[in-house]
C-alpha cells in the first residue's frame, strides 16, 4: 500500500498543506524544527489514531489556531492498496465546545479548557478509532527507539500493541475491551476498601478480564516467536555475525508466588496463539492473588503487567546470553531496536500481504556504515518510504538517485527541481 495524498489543516506548524505523494522513496530535507517530523507524525496518526510524540492531542493543534472562531485540526490521506482500491482517511480534532458548527460553551471556556474531541471518517463514514486500524499500515523509525530496549515495560508493551493492532483487528478490539474491564475492576477493588467484599461482583469482571487477556497474551507470544524467526537472520547481518538476538516474552500469568522475576514463556508452555491454554491459568492466578489485590486495590496479574526482554550473545546457541536491558551499550541497544523495526516490516508484509509505509525520522545519522547500508536496502525495497533528514550526505548516491527530494521549510513543502527554482507542492 502507499499514500497518494496527504492534507493537513492546522496540524502542528502547518496552516494548510496539500501534498501529492508517489510510490517509492521521498526524502524530506530541511533544517531542524521546520516541520519534517510533523509530516511523519501525521501519517502515523492516521495509521494508529495515536501520536508518537504528543502527550495530549491538544498539542497537535497549530499554535494560534485556538484563537480562531472554530479551533480545529484536520489530517486527511488517500491510501491505495496493491489491488488498486483506494481508501480516504480523515481525523478531525475539535477543541471542546464545538459541536456541529455551533458553540455549546462560551468562547472563553473552550479556549482555556484544552480538551479535544476526535472525529474519524473512513471513506466519509464516521468510524471508531478501532475501525481505523489496519486501513493504513506504517512502520515508524525514530531516534528515540532506544526506549524499546532501555525504557519501561510499558514502552515495550505499547510497541507490541501498536504493531499487533495494525495487523489484527481482533487484537485491537480485545485490547480495548481489556483496558475498559481493567479500569472497572480496579475501581471495584478500591470500593471494597469502603464496603464489604462481595465475591460475585468481582467474578463477573474476572471472567471478562480472562477472556480478553488470554487472547492478548496468546497473540503476543505468537508474535514474539515470529520476531525471533526474523531477527535470527536480521541481527547477525546488522552486526557482521558478531552478535545474535533472542526475544523473551515474560507474561505475568504463571508467576509463582513470591518470585521477583517473572519466568519466560517457552514454546512448550503455550502453543502460539491459543488463548484456551492461557485462560485457565489466568483465572487460577487471579484467584490466588485475591487477598493481595484487595489490599492493593489494583489488578496485579494480566497482560498489563507483561514485559519483553532481549538476550544478546556472540553465538547462535545463546549459551552465554546477557540481558540487553541491563548490560547492553547504547550502540547495541540501537542495533536491537533496528532489528525489531526491520522484523516488524517483514511481519506486516507477511500478515497483511501489503507493504507497510516506512517512516524514517532522521535515523540515518544515528547509524554506522553497516547498519546504514542494511536499512538503506530495506528502504529501497519498500513500496513507499518517507524519510526525513537535515543532511543528504547520510545517504548513498544510489538512494539519492532513486528518491524524490522535497524541501521542508517553516510549514511549507517545496519540490526540488534540479537547475531550477523550488516549487510549492500542491
KANOR-V169747 format. One record per helix or strand of 3 or more residues. SS is the DSSP state (alpha for helix, beta for strand). FROM is the first residue (numbers start at 0). TO is the last residue. If there is no record, write none. Layout:
<<SS/FROM/TO> <SS/FROM/TO>>
This chain:
<<beta/1/10> <beta/13/19> <beta/23/28> <alpha/35/47> <alpha/56/59> <alpha/64/66> <beta/71/79> <beta/85/94> <alpha/106/112> <beta/115/121> <beta/124/126> <alpha/128/131> <beta/137/141> <alpha/142/149> <alpha/152/166> <alpha/168/190> <alpha/198/237> <beta/243/249> <alpha/274/287> <alpha/289/295> <alpha/302/304> <beta/306/312> <alpha/323/326> <alpha/329/351> <beta/356/360> <alpha/363/365> <alpha/368/379> <beta/383/388> <alpha/391/393> <alpha/396/401> <beta/403/408> <beta/411/414>>
